[in-house]
Amino acid sequence: MELLPRTAEEFSSAEYWERFFRRRGDKAFEWYGDYNQLCGVLHKYIKPRDQVLVVGCGNSELSEQLYDVGYRQLTNIDISETVVTHMSQRNAERRPGLAFLQADATQTSFESGSFQAALDKGTLDAMAAQEEGALAGRMLGEVGRVLAVGGRYVCVSLAQEHVVKMAVEHFVEEGWAVRLHCLGSQEGEDSGSDSSSFALPVFVLVCTKFRQPPPFPVLEMCQGEDGPPRRVASVPELLSAVKECQTYALLRQRLRAGTDASQNLSLTLCHAATGLPRYTLTVQDSPPTAKLPRNNHFAIFIVPQGRETDWQYGSAEGRGQLASSAAFRRLVVVAMHRDQEYQDMQAVQSELSTMVMDLAPPGMPANQQVPFLSVGGELGWREVVSRGVSALSGGYSVEDVRGEDGQLYRRLVFLDNAGLVQSESRLRAQGAAASARKKGKKKKSKPGPPPVAGGPSPSVDRGFLCCAHHEVMVAGLSLLGIGTAETKGVPVSVLLVGLGGGGLPQFVRDFVPAASVEVVELDPTILEVAQNWFGFQPDDRLKVTLGDGLEHINKLESQGGHFYDVIMFDVDSKDATVGMSCPPPAFVEKDFLEKVRNLLTPRGVFMLNLVCRNSSLREGVVARVRGVFPRVLSRGIEGEINEVLLCMRDQSEQEGKPSPFSSPALNKAAQGLQRALQGHSAPCNPQIDISALLEDLKIA
């Protein structure tokens, strides 16, 4: 493609185009698509009776084809004398009424208001690279002058951000209505054509001249030539919509080029009318070495509503296992969004069918049937029971969902990180007995119908901990010897930093004999949510201090006289750039860890929920913890990044006695804690297996 410009500035150079057309000769150069690709939108906005100015016509066949279907009022202008002479000679006999004039589009001799339409295919893109956009600005001003009221500027463009921004802002300032059509990319249909070089979609900008400016900017976006217009509020929002279309086109080209099991590409499909997210599609390819059935090219998996955060669907490793079990070359995992209504599985399949075919793997036969997979053919169920905004954490949603085991669960989700469940509790019908555990070995039950509207509200099952790391923290209390004769009636004091939904502190208060819990929570909105929606009930044995956990521990240590048997950190970091999402880095600095140790009783245990994706960062954290605490045990969480560190203050082994960390000693301690939990009077039964949770403990 040596005839193409080497730099963007060459697009606007008269010398370049003069040289280009001399070398191109009689061959038409269909810049940004031909008549067949553009005719639908052109006929929509330009009528055969209109006086049409074609700006920068080049040697494109577009004007000739428009002339042949009845457009006889076409005036073509171009800066190149060569192309004007050539096009005039080529059409002298067959199209005597088709005019070609050499003219500078920034200053023509036409009378003001003499045209009903101005057609531009790529000229704006070319001129925008010259004089920092000033040349294009003068051209747009000239177009505005020669167009009559009600006239339209119809511009075919690749919609580079600076080009669209300049043009749209210009016409908005002039009081024109602006509409942008995304027609899709022009690549791939003919590998030998010039247009095959472009993977980006082609856009058609339509700007309509008003007699009086409207009271507010009229900005609209359309998908395809006939897509319904979607009103956008601002120029940045329109530019964002353009970028989404371009990103999708590049993604599609990448997916058509080959398969890659490690890429995990995803995109979000929005509702055409509202612009709100409706589906998120994640592409998961099988490894090239995978042994697959010959015809298993492509399949779509619909994730049940409310289950998109499950490990199997929400993590790359989980989706990889899902693709492996499905045994297709490419699996597209589809998640449905909250605040959207979905009629049934058939309606969802119909809605997705056309779009997902763009994501098919290369080499798939044209008539290959693509299966839709799901869990039992169900769409799942989700009900948002509360929404609000926290000054510290942003928007949040409290929603009830049905889990894999058929049970109902209540979740707290921060909308800035909607793929992560912040807190979760299991629900049960009023008066119903606790059912089988959610985690571990369980029998899957068929999902039942959602709760009946107007029926009794389900309550939180306070005897069930949904989060595995909370279960490990409770199991870690066995290191205190709870449930033995020596500790009977001995108070257990707990300091917890990070409330969440309140499930962990409520469990300790309800089931651990003689336990008193103090919780430090930074966000008052979280406390309100925990009390209103997650069954959290503070009292004289369960107290909450609103404030910064760092400052609170610093204050307690400096005052002296404050000691706890257990200190737990279960607090997340708001800084996503660190590589450690729990806790914030300041909580694991050596000086601060020493203050934590100073607040522990001699038998005390420090428990840390550590979530760290960066292996070197994790090693540094563990090294600092080991430097402060003489004995550190670790328990990983299956299928998650979380691990819980159990750190003893002064756990020295006595000569002649078995190690308290040997398997027999840990098992005995686990049995003691299990008896204590089961024997304590509480509103419901605890559902936890302490021995199983301590089986995988290891020295950190």
C-alpha positions as CSV (number, residue, x, y, z in Angstrom):
1,M,0.0,0.0,0.0
2,E,2.8,2.5,-0.9
3,L,0.2,4.9,-2.3
4,L,-1.1,5.5,1.2
5,P,0.2,8.5,3.2
6,R,3.3,7.9,5.3
7,T,2.2,10.4,7.9
8,A,-1.1,11.9,9.0
9,E,0.0,15.4,7.7
10,E,0.2,14.0,4.2
11,F,-3.6,13.5,4.2
12,S,-3.9,17.3,3.9
13,S,-1.1,18.0,1.4
14,A,-2.2,19.2,-2.0
15,E,1.2,18.0,-3.3
16,Y,0.6,14.5,-1.9
17,W,-2.9,14.1,-3.5
18,E,-1.6,15.5,-6.8
19,R,1.1,12.8,-6.8
20,F,-1.3,10.2,-5.6
21,F,-3.8,10.6,-8.4
22,R,-1.2,10.8,-11.1
23,R,0.2,7.4,-10.0
24,R,-3.3,5.9,-9.3
25,G,-4.5,6.6,-12.9
26,D,-7.9,5.2,-13.7
27,K,-8.3,3.0,-10.7
28,A,-11.0,4.2,-8.3
29,F,-9.8,4.6,-4.7
30,E,-12.8,4.0,-2.4
31,W,-11.6,5.8,0.7
32,Y,-13.6,4.5,3.8
33,G,-16.0,2.2,1.9
34,D,-17.9,2.3,-1.4
35,Y,-21.5,3.1,-2.5
36,N,-22.9,-0.3,-1.5
37,Q,-21.6,0.1,2.1
38,L,-22.7,3.7,2.4
39,C,-25.9,4.0,0.4
40,G,-28.3,3.2,3.2
41,V,-27.3,6.1,5.4
42,L,-26.7,8.5,2.4
43,H,-30.2,8.0,1.0
44,K,-31.6,8.6,4.5
45,Y,-30.2,12.1,4.7
46,I,-29.6,13.3,1.1
47,K,-32.6,13.4,-1.3
48,P,-32.2,13.1,-5.1
49,R,-33.7,16.6,-5.6
50,D,-31.1,18.2,-3.2
51,Q,-28.3,20.4,-4.5
52,V,-25.3,18.5,-3.2
53,L,-21.7,19.8,-2.7
54,V,-19.2,16.9,-2.7
55,V,-16.2,18.1,-0.8
56,G,-12.8,16.6,-1.8
57,C,-14.3,14.1,-4.3
58,G,-11.0,12.5,-5.5
59,N,-11.5,9.8,-8.1
60,S,-14.0,8.0,-6.0
61,E,-16.9,6.3,-7.9
62,L,-19.4,7.4,-5.2
63,S,-20.6,10.6,-7.0
64,E,-21.0,8.5,-10.2
65,Q,-23.0,5.9,-8.5
66,L,-25.2,8.5,-6.8
67,Y,-25.8,10.1,-10.2
68,D,-26.8,6.8,-11.7
69,V,-29.5,6.2,-9.1
70,G,-31.1,9.7,-9.6
71,Y,-28.9,12.3,-7.9
72,R,-28.5,14.8,-10.7
73,Q,-27.6,18.0,-8.7
74,L,-24.1,17.0,-7.7
75,T,-21.2,19.5,-7.7
76,N,-17.8,17.9,-7.0
77,I,-14.8,19.9,-5.9
78,D,-11.2,18.9,-5.3
79,I,-7.9,20.6,-4.7
80,S,-6.2,18.4,-7.3
81,E,-6.3,19.7,-10.9
82,T,-5.3,16.3,-12.1
83,V,-8.2,14.5,-10.6
84,V,-10.7,17.1,-11.6
85,T,-9.5,16.9,-15.3
86,H,-9.5,13.1,-15.2
87,M,-13.0,12.8,-13.6
88,S,-14.5,15.4,-16.0
89,Q,-13.2,13.5,-19.0
90,R,-14.3,10.2,-17.6
91,N,-17.9,11.3,-17.2
92,A,-18.3,13.7,-20.1
93,E,-20.4,11.4,-22.3
94,R,-22.1,9.0,-19.8
95,R,-22.9,11.7,-17.1
96,P,-23.0,15.1,-18.8
97,G,-24.7,16.7,-15.8
98,L,-22.1,15.6,-13.2
99,A,-19.9,18.7,-12.5
100,F,-16.2,18.6,-11.3
101,L,-14.5,21.8,-10.3
102,Q,-11.1,22.6,-8.9
103,A,-11.6,24.5,-5.7
104,D,-10.2,25.0,-2.2
105,A,-12.9,23.7,0.2
106,T,-11.9,26.4,2.7
107,Q,-12.9,29.3,0.4
108,T,-15.3,28.6,-2.5
109,S,-17.1,31.0,-4.8
110,F,-20.5,29.5,-4.2
111,E,-23.3,31.7,-2.9
112,S,-24.4,31.4,0.7
113,G,-27.2,28.9,1.4
114,S,-27.0,27.5,-2.2
115,F,-26.8,23.8,-1.2
116,Q,-29.1,21.4,0.7
117,A,-26.4,18.9,1.5
118,A,-22.6,18.7,1.7
119,L,-21.0,15.2,1.3
120,D,-17.5,14.6,2.7
121,K,-15.8,11.2,2.5
122,G,-12.5,11.5,4.4
123,T,-11.7,15.1,3.6
124,L,-12.3,16.3,7.2
125,D,-9.9,13.5,8.4
126,A,-7.3,14.7,6.0
127,M,-7.6,18.4,6.8
128,A,-7.7,17.9,10.6
129,A,-4.0,16.9,10.5
130,Q,-3.0,20.3,9.0
131,E,-2.3,23.5,11.0
132,E,-3.4,21.9,14.2
133,G,-6.9,21.6,12.9
134,A,-7.2,25.2,11.7
135,L,-7.5,24.2,8.1
136,A,-10.4,21.8,8.9
137,G,-12.0,24.5,11.0
138,R,-12.0,26.9,8.0
139,M,-13.5,24.1,5.8
140,L,-16.3,23.5,8.3
141,G,-17.0,27.2,8.4
142,E,-17.3,27.3,4.6
143,V,-19.6,24.3,4.6
144,G,-21.8,26.0,7.1
145,R,-21.9,29.1,4.9
146,V,-22.9,27.4,1.7
147,L,-25.6,25.2,3.3
148,A,-29.2,26.4,3.5
149,V,-31.2,26.2,6.7
150,G,-32.2,22.6,7.1
151,G,-29.2,21.5,5.1
152,R,-27.0,18.7,6.2
153,Y,-23.3,18.1,6.4
154,V,-22.8,14.4,5.9
155,C,-19.2,13.3,6.7
156,V,-17.8,9.8,6.3
157,S,-14.9,9.5,8.8
158,L,-12.8,7.1,10.8
159,A,-13.7,9.3,13.8
160,Q,-10.3,9.9,15.3
161,E,-11.0,11.5,18.7
162,H,-9.4,14.9,17.9
163,V,-11.3,15.0,14.5
164,V,-14.7,14.2,16.0
165,K,-14.2,16.5,18.9
166,M,-13.3,19.5,16.7
167,A,-16.2,19.0,14.3
168,V,-18.8,18.3,16.9
169,E,-17.8,21.2,19.1
170,H,-17.8,23.4,16.1
171,F,-21.4,22.6,15.1
172,V,-22.7,22.5,18.7
173,E,-21.4,26.0,19.1
174,E,-23.1,27.0,15.8
175,G,-26.4,25.6,17.2
176,W,-26.6,22.6,14.8
177,A,-28.0,19.1,15.6
178,V,-25.3,16.4,15.6
179,R,-25.9,12.7,14.9
180,L,-23.2,10.0,14.5
181,H,-23.8,6.6,12.9
182,C,-21.4,3.7,13.4
183,L,-21.5,1.5,10.3
184,G,-18.9,-1.1,11.4
185,S,-15.5,-1.8,9.9
186,Q,-14.9,-2.2,6.2
187,E,-12.2,-4.9,6.6
188,G,-12.2,-8.5,5.7
189,E,-14.6,-8.6,2.8
190,D,-12.0,-8.5,0.1
191,S,-8.5,-9.1,1.2
192,G,-7.3,-7.5,-2.0
193,S,-9.1,-4.2,-1.7
194,D,-7.7,-1.0,-0.3
195,S,-10.3,-0.8,2.4
196,S,-9.1,-4.1,3.9
197,S,-6.3,-2.1,5.5
198,F,-8.7,-0.6,7.9
199,A,-9.9,-2.5,10.9
200,L,-11.5,0.5,12.6
201,P,-15.2,1.1,12.0
202,V,-16.5,3.8,9.6
203,F,-18.7,6.5,11.0
204,V,-21.0,8.9,9.3
205,L,-21.4,12.3,11.0
206,V,-24.6,14.1,10.2
207,C,-24.9,17.8,11.2
208,T,-28.2,19.6,10.5
209,K,-28.3,23.4,10.3
210,F,-31.1,25.1,12.3
211,R,-32.5,28.6,11.8
212,Q,-32.5,29.1,15.6
213,P,-30.1,27.3,17.9
214,P,-31.9,24.8,20.2
215,P,-32.0,25.5,24.0
216,F,-29.6,22.6,24.6
217,P,-27.1,20.6,22.5
218,V,-28.7,17.9,20.4
219,L,-26.2,15.0,20.3
220,E,-27.2,11.5,19.2
221,M,-25.5,8.2,18.6
222,C,-26.8,5.4,16.3
223,Q,-25.6,1.8,15.7
224,G,-25.8,1.0,12.0
225,E,-27.6,2.9,9.3
226,D,-31.1,2.2,10.8
227,G,-30.3,2.0,14.5
228,P,-32.5,4.1,16.8
229,P,-30.8,7.3,17.9
230,R,-29.6,7.4,21.5
231,R,-29.4,10.9,23.0
232,V,-26.2,11.7,24.8
233,A,-25.7,14.5,27.2
234,S,-22.3,15.9,26.3
235,V,-19.5,15.8,23.7
236,P,-17.2,13.7,26.1
237,E,-20.0,11.1,26.3
238,L,-20.3,11.0,22.5
239,L,-16.6,10.6,22.2
240,S,-16.7,7.8,24.8
241,A,-19.4,6.0,22.7
242,V,-17.2,6.3,19.6
243,K,-14.2,4.9,21.4
244,E,-16.3,1.9,22.5
245,C,-17.2,1.1,18.9
246,Q,-13.6,1.4,17.8
247,T,-12.5,-0.8,20.7
248,Y,-15.0,-3.5,19.8
249,A,-13.9,-3.5,16.1
250,L,-10.3,-4.0,17.2
251,L,-11.3,-6.7,19.6
252,R,-13.2,-8.5,16.9
253,Q,-10.3,-8.3,14.5
254,R,-8.0,-9.7,17.2
255,L,-10.4,-12.6,17.9
256,R,-10.7,-13.4,14.2
257,A,-6.9,-13.6,13.8
258,G,-6.5,-16.6,16.1
259,T,-7.2,-18.2,19.5
260,D,-5.2,-17.6,22.7
261,A,-6.1,-19.3,25.9
262,S,-4.4,-16.6,28.0
263,Q,-6.0,-13.5,26.5
264,N,-9.3,-13.4,28.5
265,L,-10.7,-10.5,26.3
266,S,-14.0,-9.0,27.4
267,L,-16.5,-6.4,26.3
268,T,-19.7,-4.9,27.6
269,L,-22.8,-4.7,25.5
270,C,-25.1,-1.8,26.4
271,H,-28.9,-1.3,26.0
272,A,-29.4,0.5,22.7
273,A,-32.0,2.9,24.0
274,T,-30.6,3.7,27.5
275,G,-26.9,3.1,27.0
276,L,-26.8,1.2,30.3
277,P,-24.6,-2.0,30.5
278,R,-26.7,-5.1,29.8
279,Y,-24.2,-7.9,29.1
280,T,-20.5,-8.5,29.7
281,L,-19.0,-11.0,27.4
282,T,-15.6,-12.7,28.2
283,V,-13.9,-14.8,25.6
284,Q,-12.2,-18.0,26.9
285,D,-10.2,-20.0,24.4
286,S,-9.0,-23.6,25.0
287,P,-5.3,-24.3,24.8
288,P,-4.1,-25.4,21.3
289,T,-3.1,-28.8,22.9
290,A,-6.6,-29.5,24.2
291,K,-8.2,-32.6,22.7
292,L,-11.7,-31.4,21.6
293,P,-14.5,-32.9,19.5
294,R,-14.0,-32.0,15.8
295,N,-17.1,-29.9,15.5
296,N,-16.9,-28.2,18.9
297,H,-15.8,-24.8,17.5
298,F,-17.8,-22.2,19.5
299,A,-20.4,-22.0,22.3
300,I,-22.0,-19.4,24.5
301,F,-22.4,-19.9,28.2
302,I,-25.0,-17.8,30.1
303,V,-24.1,-17.2,33.7
304,P,-27.1,-17.2,36.0
305,Q,-28.0,-13.8,37.4
306,G,-26.3,-13.1,40.7
307,R,-23.6,-15.7,40.1
308,E,-21.2,-13.6,38.0
309,T,-18.9,-13.2,41.0
310,D,-18.6,-16.9,41.7
311,W,-15.0,-18.2,41.2
312,Q,-16.0,-20.3,38.3
313,Y,-17.3,-17.4,36.3
314,G,-15.6,-14.4,37.8
315,S,-12.0,-15.5,37.7
316,A,-9.7,-16.3,34.7
317,E,-8.8,-19.6,36.3
318,G,-12.4,-20.5,36.9
319,R,-13.4,-19.6,33.3
320,G,-10.5,-21.7,32.1
321,Q,-11.9,-24.7,33.9
322,L,-15.4,-24.0,32.6
323,A,-14.1,-23.9,29.0
324,S,-12.2,-27.1,29.6
325,S,-15.2,-28.9,30.9
326,A,-17.4,-27.5,28.1
327,A,-14.8,-28.8,25.5
328,F,-15.1,-26.0,22.8
329,R,-12.4,-24.2,21.0
330,R,-13.9,-20.9,22.1
331,L,-16.4,-20.3,24.9
332,V,-18.0,-16.9,25.4
333,V,-19.1,-16.4,29.0
334,V,-22.0,-14.0,29.3
335,A,-22.9,-12.2,32.5
336,M,-26.1,-10.3,32.9
337,H,-26.1,-6.9,34.7
338,R,-28.2,-5.7,37.6
339,D,-30.9,-3.1,36.9
340,Q,-31.8,-4.9,33.7
341,E,-34.9,-7.1,33.0
342,Y,-34.5,-10.4,31.1
343,Q,-37.7,-12.2,30.0
344,D,-36.4,-15.8,29.7
345,M,-33.5,-17.8,28.3
346,Q,-34.9,-17.9,24.8
347,A,-35.2,-14.1,24.7
348,V,-31.6,-13.7,25.9
349,Q,-30.4,-16.1,23.3
350,S,-32.3,-14.3,20.6
351,E,-30.9,-10.9,21.7
352,L,-27.3,-12.2,21.7
353,S,-27.3,-14.4,18.6
354,T,-26.3,-11.8,16.0
355,M,-23.7,-10.0,18.1
356,V,-21.9,-13.1,19.5
357,M,-21.3,-14.4,16.0
358,D,-18.8,-11.6,15.5
359,L,-16.7,-13.3,18.2
360,A,-16.5,-16.7,16.5
361,P,-13.0,-18.3,16.2
362,P,-11.3,-18.3,12.8
363,G,-11.9,-21.2,10.6
364,M,-15.4,-22.0,11.9
365,P,-17.7,-23.2,9.1
366,A,-20.2,-20.6,8.0
367,N,-23.3,-22.7,8.7
368,Q,-22.0,-24.1,12.1
369,Q,-24.7,-24.1,14.7
370,V,-23.6,-22.4,17.9
371,P,-25.1,-23.9,21.2
372,F,-26.1,-21.8,24.2
373,L,-25.1,-23.4,27.5
374,S,-26.4,-22.7,31.0
375,V,-26.9,-24.1,34.4
376,G,-30.1,-26.1,34.2
377,G,-31.5,-23.8,31.6
378,E,-32.1,-21.1,34.3
379,L,-31.5,-17.4,34.1
380,G,-31.0,-17.3,37.8
381,W,-32.5,-14.7,40.1
382,R,-31.4,-11.4,41.6
383,E,-33.4,-8.8,43.6
384,V,-31.8,-5.4,44.6
385,V,-33.3,-4.7,48.1
386,S,-31.4,-1.5,48.8
387,R,-29.1,1.0,47.1
388,G,-27.2,4.0,48.3
389,V,-24.1,6.0,48.2
390,S,-21.2,6.0,50.8
391,A,-19.1,9.1,51.0
392,L,-16.1,6.9,51.4
393,S,-16.8,3.9,49.2
394,G,-19.2,5.3,46.5
395,G,-22.4,3.7,45.3
396,Y,-23.4,0.3,46.7
397,S,-26.1,-2.3,46.1
398,V,-27.6,-4.8,48.6
399,E,-29.1,-7.7,46.6
400,D,-30.5,-11.1,47.2
401,V,-29.5,-13.9,44.9
402,R,-29.9,-17.6,44.6
403,G,-26.7,-19.6,45.0
404,E,-25.5,-22.8,43.4
405,D,-27.0,-24.8,46.3
406,G,-30.5,-23.4,45.7
407,Q,-30.2,-21.3,48.9
408,L,-30.8,-17.5,49.1
409,Y,-27.9,-15.2,49.9
410,R,-27.7,-11.5,50.6
411,R,-24.7,-9.6,49.2
412,L,-23.2,-6.2,49.5
413,V,-21.5,-4.9,46.3
414,F,-19.7,-1.7,45.8
415,L,-20.6,-0.5,42.3
416,D,-17.1,0.8,41.5
417,N,-16.0,-2.8,41.8
418,A,-19.1,-4.7,40.9
419,G,-17.3,-7.9,40.2
420,L,-16.4,-8.3,43.9
421,V,-18.8,-9.3,46.7
422,Q,-17.8,-7.1,49.7
423,S,-19.9,-9.1,52.2
424,E,-22.3,-12.0,52.0
425,S,-24.8,-13.7,54.4
426,R,-27.1,-16.7,53.9
427,L,-30.8,-16.1,54.3
428,R,-33.5,-18.4,55.6
429,A,-37.2,-18.2,55.7
430,Q,-38.7,-17.1,59.0
431,G,-38.8,-20.1,61.4
432,A,-37.0,-22.4,58.9
433,A,-34.3,-24.7,60.2
434,A,-30.7,-24.1,59.0
435,S,-29.9,-26.1,55.9
436,A,-26.9,-27.7,54.4
437,R,-23.6,-25.9,54.2
438,K,-22.8,-23.8,51.2
439,K,-19.1,-24.6,51.0
440,G,-17.2,-27.8,51.1
441,K,-18.8,-31.1,50.1
442,K,-22.5,-30.4,49.5
443,K,-25.3,-31.8,47.5
444,K,-26.5,-29.4,44.8
445,S,-30.2,-28.7,44.9
446,K,-32.3,-27.6,42.0
447,P,-32.8,-23.8,42.2
448,G,-36.3,-22.9,43.5
449,P,-38.5,-20.0,42.7
450,P,-37.8,-16.6,44.2
451,P,-39.5,-15.5,47.4
452,V,-43.2,-14.7,46.9
453,A,-43.8,-10.9,46.9
454,G,-45.7,-9.9,50.0
455,G,-44.6,-13.0,51.9
456,P,-42.5,-13.1,55.1
457,S,-39.1,-11.5,54.7
458,P,-36.2,-13.9,55.0
459,S,-33.8,-13.4,57.9
460,V,-30.0,-13.6,58.0
461,D,-28.7,-17.0,59.2
462,R,-26.3,-15.8,61.9
463,G,-24.9,-19.3,62.4
464,F,-23.5,-19.5,58.9
465,L,-20.3,-17.8,57.7
466,C,-20.3,-17.4,53.9
467,C,-16.6,-16.2,53.7
468,A,-14.1,-19.0,54.0
469,H,-11.5,-16.7,55.5
470,H,-14.0,-15.8,58.3
471,E,-14.3,-19.5,59.0
472,V,-10.5,-19.8,59.3
473,M,-10.4,-16.8,61.7
474,V,-13.0,-18.4,63.9
475,A,-11.1,-21.7,63.8
476,G,-8.0,-19.9,64.8
477,L,-9.6,-19.1,68.2
478,S,-8.8,-22.7,69.1
479,L,-5.2,-21.6,69.6
480,L,-6.5,-19.9,72.8
481,G,-7.6,-23.2,74.2
482,I,-11.3,-22.2,74.3
483,G,-13.4,-25.1,75.5
484,T,-10.9,-26.7,77.8
485,A,-11.3,-27.0,81.5
486,E,-8.5,-24.4,82.1
487,T,-10.3,-21.7,80.1
488,K,-13.8,-22.3,81.2
489,G,-15.4,-19.0,82.1
490,V,-12.3,-17.0,81.1
491,P,-13.3,-13.9,79.1
492,V,-12.1,-13.6,75.5
493,S,-11.5,-10.1,74.2
494,V,-11.5,-9.5,70.5
495,L,-10.6,-6.4,68.5
496,L,-11.6,-6.5,64.8
497,V,-10.7,-3.8,62.2
498,G,-13.2,-3.9,59.4
499,L,-16.9,-4.5,59.8
500,G,-18.2,-5.4,56.3
501,G,-21.7,-6.9,56.8
502,G,-20.9,-7.8,60.4
503,G,-21.2,-11.5,60.0
504,L,-17.8,-12.4,61.6
505,P,-18.1,-10.2,64.8
506,Q,-21.7,-11.3,65.2
507,F,-20.8,-15.0,65.0
508,V,-18.0,-14.6,67.6
509,R,-20.3,-12.7,69.9
510,D,-23.2,-15.2,69.5
511,F,-21.2,-18.5,69.8
512,V,-17.9,-18.0,71.6
513,P,-18.4,-18.3,75.3
514,A,-17.5,-15.2,77.3
515,A,-16.5,-13.3,74.2
516,S,-16.6,-9.5,73.9
517,V,-15.9,-7.9,70.5
518,E,-14.9,-4.4,69.6
519,V,-15.1,-3.5,65.9
520,V,-13.4,-0.5,64.3
521,E,-15.1,0.7,61.1
522,L,-14.1,3.7,59.1
523,D,-17.3,4.1,57.1
524,P,-20.5,4.9,59.0
525,T,-22.6,3.9,56.0
526,I,-21.3,0.3,56.2
527,L,-22.4,0.2,59.9
528,E,-25.9,1.3,58.8
529,V,-26.1,-1.3,56.0
530,A,-24.9,-4.0,58.4
531,Q,-27.6,-3.2,60.9
532,N,-30.4,-2.7,58.4
533,W,-29.7,-5.6,56.0
534,F,-27.3,-8.1,57.5
535,G,-28.7,-8.8,61.0
536,F,-25.9,-7.0,62.8
537,Q,-26.9,-6.2,66.4
538,P,-24.5,-4.3,68.6
539,D,-24.9,-4.6,72.4
540,D,-22.8,-4.5,75.6
541,R,-20.7,-7.5,74.3
542,L,-20.5,-6.2,70.7
543,K,-19.5,-2.6,70.3
544,V,-18.5,-0.5,67.2
545,T,-16.1,2.4,67.1
546,L,-16.4,4.6,64.0
547,G,-12.9,5.8,63.0
548,D,-9.7,4.9,61.3
549,G,-8.2,1.5,62.4
550,L,-4.6,2.8,62.2
551,E,-5.4,5.8,64.4
552,H,-7.4,3.7,66.8
553,I,-4.6,1.1,67.4
554,N,-2.0,3.9,67.7
555,K,-4.1,5.6,70.3
556,L,-4.7,2.4,72.3
557,E,-1.0,1.5,72.3
558,S,0.1,5.0,73.3
559,Q,-2.4,5.1,76.2
560,G,-1.4,1.8,77.6
561,G,-3.5,-0.6,79.6
562,H,-5.4,-2.0,76.7
563,F,-5.0,-5.7,75.9
564,Y,-6.8,-8.1,73.7
565,D,-6.7,-11.9,73.3
566,V,-7.4,-11.6,69.6
567,I,-6.8,-8.8,67.1
568,M,-8.2,-9.4,63.6
569,F,-7.5,-7.4,60.4
570,D,-10.2,-7.8,57.7
571,V,-10.0,-4.5,56.0
572,D,-9.6,-3.8,52.2
573,S,-7.5,-1.4,50.4
574,K,-9.0,1.3,48.1
575,D,-5.7,1.6,46.1
576,A,-6.0,-0.9,43.3
577,T,-2.4,-0.1,42.0
578,V,-0.6,-1.6,45.0
579,G,-1.1,-5.3,44.1
580,M,-2.4,-6.0,47.6
581,S,-6.1,-5.6,48.0
582,C,-6.2,-6.5,51.7
583,P,-5.0,-4.9,54.0
584,P,-3.8,-1.5,53.1
585,P,0.0,-1.5,53.2
586,A,0.2,0.8,56.3
587,F,-1.4,-2.0,58.3
588,V,1.6,-4.4,57.7
589,E,4.5,-2.0,58.3
590,K,6.9,-3.3,61.0
591,D,6.4,-0.4,63.4
592,F,2.6,-0.8,63.3
593,L,2.8,-4.6,63.7
594,E,4.9,-4.1,66.8
595,K,2.1,-1.9,68.2
596,V,-0.4,-4.7,67.4
597,R,1.8,-7.2,69.3
598,N,2.0,-4.8,72.3
599,L,-1.8,-4.8,72.5
600,L,-2.0,-8.6,72.8
601,T,-2.2,-10.6,76.0
602,P,0.5,-13.2,76.5
603,R,-1.7,-15.9,75.0
604,G,-2.9,-13.5,72.3
605,V,-3.3,-14.2,68.6
606,F,-3.1,-11.7,65.7
607,M,-5.2,-12.8,62.6
608,L,-4.6,-11.2,59.2
609,N,-6.6,-11.7,56.1
610,L,-4.0,-11.2,53.4
611,V,-5.0,-10.8,49.7
612,C,-1.9,-10.2,47.6
613,R,-1.5,-11.0,43.9
614,N,2.1,-9.9,43.8
615,S,4.3,-12.7,45.0
616,S,7.3,-10.6,45.9
617,L,5.1,-8.2,47.8
618,R,3.5,-11.0,49.7
619,E,6.9,-12.4,50.6
620,G,7.8,-9.0,52.0
621,V,4.7,-8.8,54.1
622,V,5.1,-12.3,55.5
623,A,8.8,-11.6,56.3
624,R,7.8,-8.5,58.3
625,V,5.1,-10.4,60.2
626,R,7.6,-13.2,61.0
627,G,10.0,-10.5,62.3
628,V,7.5,-9.3,64.8
629,F,5.7,-12.6,65.8
630,P,7.7,-15.6,66.9
631,R,5.2,-18.1,65.4
632,V,3.2,-17.6,62.2
633,L,0.8,-20.1,60.7
634,S,-0.8,-19.8,57.3
635,R,-4.0,-21.2,55.8
636,G,-4.8,-20.6,52.2
637,I,-8.4,-20.4,50.9
638,E,-9.2,-22.8,48.1
639,G,-10.0,-21.2,44.8
640,E,-9.2,-17.7,46.1
641,I,-6.1,-15.5,46.6
642,N,-6.9,-15.0,50.2
643,E,-4.8,-16.5,53.0
644,V,-5.2,-16.1,56.7
645,L,-2.1,-15.6,58.9
646,L,-2.4,-16.7,62.5
647,C,0.3,-15.0,64.5
648,M,1.1,-15.9,68.2
649,R,2.6,-13.3,70.5
650,D,4.5,-15.5,72.9
651,Q,3.9,-19.1,71.9
652,S,7.1,-20.8,73.1
653,E,7.1,-24.6,73.3
654,Q,7.7,-26.0,76.8
655,E,10.3,-28.6,77.3
656,G,8.9,-32.1,77.7
657,K,5.5,-31.2,76.4
658,P,4.2,-31.9,72.9
659,S,4.1,-29.0,70.5
660,P,0.8,-27.2,70.6
661,F,1.0,-27.1,66.8
662,S,1.3,-30.8,66.2
663,S,-1.6,-32.5,64.4
664,P,-2.9,-34.2,67.6
665,A,-2.7,-31.0,69.6
666,L,-4.5,-28.9,67.0
667,N,-7.1,-31.6,66.6
668,K,-7.7,-31.6,70.3
669,A,-7.9,-27.8,70.4
670,A,-10.3,-27.9,67.5
671,Q,-12.6,-30.4,69.2
672,G,-12.6,-28.2,72.3
673,L,-13.6,-25.1,70.4
674,Q,-16.3,-27.1,68.5
675,R,-17.9,-28.2,71.7
676,A,-17.8,-24.7,73.1
677,L,-19.5,-23.2,70.0
678,Q,-22.2,-26.0,69.9
679,G,-22.8,-25.8,73.6
680,H,-23.2,-22.1,73.9
681,S,-26.8,-20.8,74.0
682,A,-27.5,-18.8,70.8
683,P,-30.4,-17.9,68.6
684,C,-29.4,-20.7,66.1
685,N,-26.8,-23.4,65.6
686,P,-23.3,-22.7,64.3
687,Q,-22.5,-24.5,61.1
688,I,-18.7,-24.8,61.0
689,D,-16.2,-27.6,61.1
690,I,-13.2,-26.4,63.1
691,S,-11.1,-29.6,62.6
692,A,-11.5,-29.5,58.8
693,L,-10.5,-25.8,58.8
694,L,-7.3,-26.5,60.7
695,E,-6.2,-29.5,58.6
696,D,-4.3,-27.4,56.0
697,L,-2.5,-25.1,58.5
698,K,1.2,-24.7,57.7
699,I,4.1,-22.7,59.1
700,A,4.5,-19.4,57.1
